[in-house]
Amino acid sequence: MARRKKIYEGKAKILYEGPEPGTIVQYFKDDATAFNAEKKDVIDGKGVLNNRLSEFFMNGLTQIGVPTHFIRRLNMREQLVRSCEIIPLEVIVRNYAAGSMSKRLGIAEGTQLPRPIVEYCYKDDALGDPLVTEEHIAAFGWASQQDMDDILSLALRVNDFMSGVMLAVGIRLVDFKIEIGRVYEGDFQRLIVADEISPDSCRLWDIETGQKLDKDVFRRDLGNLADAYSEVARRLGVLPKSNVTKPTLIN
């Protein structure tokens, strides 16, 4: 399809005007970043894998009645999504202690939490996406109390779905983050899952070996990131086995 006007470019994706009003083309880049973009690299095929994996997860959520912005995949690197107003929060669901939670609270990585814990970070790269409470969110008007109730419900439904899907292929869903968007239907507002769901936004560990199959491979120099993402895609049947290791790069 013809390339349209660029709306926004982030660390992992580029957004373009869609072919119809109310739509956006989301392009997945091969760029990998960590530590608020202090560490950078280009990983061949990463965008292809994330596009296909995000499509897989978004379609699965739609099938169980969780609303998302996903409309359809356009090619190996692009998908058509619904335009929405992004709430300026990263919604993080943790099933096991890892990453910043382990550092903040002194809990050993891999410790199973007594229940899923939902945290919120204010989306601001310059500030390092700081952790915020519901009091901050209400005080600064980022979301209403009804929004927060709906966000919590959506986050826990996504967690139930993702945990089950990953468990079935021998992968532990340690934690993940999502973004939530607002769409308006007449006078009514509805919240939907937006952005992406991929190994870029999840921690995924092999249940038997503990091998990391997510962006921590890049953060911690644990091996080849494309190989880790390809393993997730292979287990889920997202890409044919013969094409997983070296995805065809289509711009």
C-alpha positions in Angstrom: 0.0 0.0 0.0 1.1 3.6 -0.5 3.0 5.0 2.3 1.1 7.9 4.0 2.0 10.8 6.2 4.1 9.9 9.3 2.3 10.6 12.5 4.8 9.5 15.1 8.0 7.6 15.4 8.9 5.8 18.6 11.7 3.5 19.7 10.2 0.3 18.1 7.4 1.5 15.8 6.4 4.1 13.3 2.8 5.3 12.9 1.4 6.5 9.6 -2.0 7.8 8.5 -4.3 5.0 7.6 -6.1 4.5 4.3 -9.5 5.4 6.0 -10.5 8.0 8.6 -10.0 6.6 12.1 -7.3 4.2 11.1 -3.5 4.1 11.5 -0.8 2.0 9.9 1.6 0.7 12.5 5.1 -0.3 11.2 7.4 -2.5 13.3 11.1 -1.5 13.2 14.1 -3.8 13.8 15.5 -1.3 16.4 16.1 -2.6 19.9 16.5 -0.3 22.8 17.0 -0.7 26.6 17.6 1.5 29.6 15.5 4.3 28.2 17.3 4.1 24.8 20.8 4.3 26.4 21.5 0.9 24.8 20.6 0.5 21.1 21.0 -1.9 18.3 19.3 -3.1 15.1 18.2 -6.8 15.2 17.4 -8.2 11.8 13.9 -9.6 11.6 12.8 -8.3 15.0 10.0 -6.1 13.5 8.7 -9.0 11.5 8.5 -11.3 14.5 6.9 -8.6 16.7 4.3 -7.8 14.0 3.2 -11.4 13.7 3.3 -12.1 17.4 1.3 -9.0 18.3 -1.2 -10.0 15.6 -1.5 -13.4 17.2 -2.1 -12.1 20.7 -4.5 -9.3 19.6 -6.6 -11.7 17.6 -6.8 -14.1 20.6 -8.0 -11.3 22.8 -10.6 -10.3 20.3 -11.9 -13.9 20.3 -12.5 -13.9 24.0 -14.2 -10.5 24.0 -11.3 -8.2 25.0 -11.5 -5.1 22.7 -8.3 -4.1 21.0 -7.2 -1.5 18.4 -6.1 -4.3 15.9 -7.9 -4.5 12.6 -5.7 -6.6 10.4 -2.1 -7.3 9.3 -1.2 -5.6 6.1 2.2 -7.3 5.4 5.2 -8.7 7.3 6.0 -5.4 9.0 2.7 -3.4 9.1 -0.7 -3.7 10.6 -3.8 -1.6 10.3 -5.1 -0.5 13.7 -7.9 1.7 15.0 -7.0 5.3 15.9 -7.5 6.0 19.6 -6.6 8.4 22.3 -3.8 6.8 24.3 -4.1 7.1 28.1 -0.5 8.3 29.2 0.1 5.2 31.3 2.0 2.0 31.0 -0.1 -0.7 32.7 2.2 -3.4 34.1 0.9 -6.8 35.3 3.4 -8.9 37.4 3.0 -12.6 38.2 6.6 -13.1 39.4 9.1 -10.7 40.8 11.6 -9.5 38.2 13.3 -6.4 36.9 12.5 -3.1 38.6 10.2 -4.7 41.2 13.1 -7.0 42.4 15.4 -4.0 42.7 12.8 -1.8 44.5 11.6 -4.3 47.0 14.5 -6.6 47.3 12.6 -9.7 46.2 14.6 -12.4 44.4 13.9 -12.6 40.7 11.5 -15.5 39.9 9.7 -15.3 43.2 6.0 -16.1 42.5 3.8 -13.3 43.8 0.8 -14.1 46.0 -1.5 -12.7 43.3 -1.0 -10.7 40.1 0.1 -7.1 40.9 -0.9 -4.3 38.7 1.4 -1.2 38.6 1.2 2.1 36.6 3.9 4.2 35.1 3.5 7.6 33.6 4.5 7.6 29.9 7.3 10.1 29.6 10.7 9.1 28.2 12.4 12.2 29.5 11.4 11.2 33.1 12.1 7.5 32.6 8.4 6.5 32.8 8.1 6.9 36.6 6.0 4.6 38.7 2.8 6.4 39.8 -0.2 5.6 42.0 -3.9 5.8 41.4 -3.8 9.0 43.5 -1.4 10.6 41.0 -3.6 9.4 38.1 -6.8 10.9 39.6 -5.1 14.1 40.7 -3.6 14.9 37.3 -6.7 13.8 35.4 -5.0 11.1 33.3 -7.9 8.8 33.9 -11.1 8.8 35.9 -12.0 6.3 38.6 -14.3 4.5 36.1 -11.4 4.4 33.7 -9.2 2.9 36.3 -11.7 0.2 37.2 -12.0 -0.7 33.5 -8.2 -0.6 33.0 -7.7 -3.0 35.9 -10.4 -5.4 34.5 -8.8 -5.3 31.0 -5.3 -5.9 32.4 -6.3 -8.9 34.5 -8.3 -10.4 31.5 -5.2 -10.0 29.3 -3.1 -11.6 32.0 -5.5 -14.6 32.2 -5.4 -15.1 28.5 -1.7 -14.6 28.0 -0.7 -16.8 31.0 -2.8 -19.7 29.6 -1.5 -19.3 26.1 2.1 -19.2 27.2 1.8 -22.0 29.8 0.4 -24.3 27.0 3.7 -23.9 25.1 6.0 -24.3 28.2 6.6 -20.6 28.8 6.1 -18.7 32.0 4.5 -15.2 31.7 6.6 -13.3 34.3 5.2 -9.9 33.6 4.0 -7.7 30.8 2.9 -4.1 30.0 0.1 -2.8 27.9 -1.2 0.5 26.8 -4.9 1.5 26.9 -6.7 3.7 24.4 -10.0 5.6 24.4 -12.4 5.4 21.5 -15.6 7.3 21.2 -18.8 5.8 19.8 -21.3 8.6 19.7 -21.6 9.9 23.2 -20.0 6.8 24.7 -16.4 6.2 25.5 -14.8 2.7 25.4 -11.4 1.6 26.5 -9.4 -0.8 24.3 -6.0 -2.5 24.4 -3.6 -0.6 22.1 0.0 -0.4 21.0 1.4 -4.0 20.9 1.8 -7.2 22.8 5.1 -8.9 22.0 8.3 -10.2 23.6 9.3 -6.5 23.6 6.6 -5.8 26.2 6.6 -9.1 28.2 9.0 -11.2 30.3 8.9 -14.8 29.1 10.9 -17.6 30.7 11.1 -21.2 29.7 9.3 -23.1 32.4 11.8 -25.9 32.6 15.1 -24.2 32.1 14.4 -20.6 33.0 15.8 -19.4 29.7 14.8 -15.9 28.9 12.8 -15.4 25.7 12.2 -11.7 25.8 14.0 -8.3 25.6 16.1 -9.2 28.7 18.2 -11.2 26.3 19.2 -7.8 24.8 19.3 -5.9 28.1 21.6 -8.4 29.7 23.6 -9.6 26.7 22.3 -13.2 27.1 22.5 -14.2 23.4 20.7 -13.5 20.1 17.4 -11.6 20.5 16.0 -12.7 17.2 16.6 -16.3 18.1 14.8 -15.8 21.4 11.8 -14.2 19.7 11.8 -16.8 17.0 11.6 -19.5 19.6 8.4 -17.9 21.0 7.0 -17.7 17.5 7.9 -21.3 16.8 6.2 -22.6 19.9 3.1 -20.6 19.2 3.0 -21.7 15.6 3.0 -18.1 14.5 5.6 -18.6 11.7 6.4 -21.7 9.8 9.5 -23.4 11.3 11.5 -23.0 8.2 11.0 -19.2 8.2 11.4 -18.5 11.8 15.1 -18.2 12.3 15.7 -15.7 9.4 12.4 -14.0 8.6 12.0 -12.5 5.2 12.5 -8.8 5.5 9.8 -6.9 3.7 9.7 -3.1 4.0 
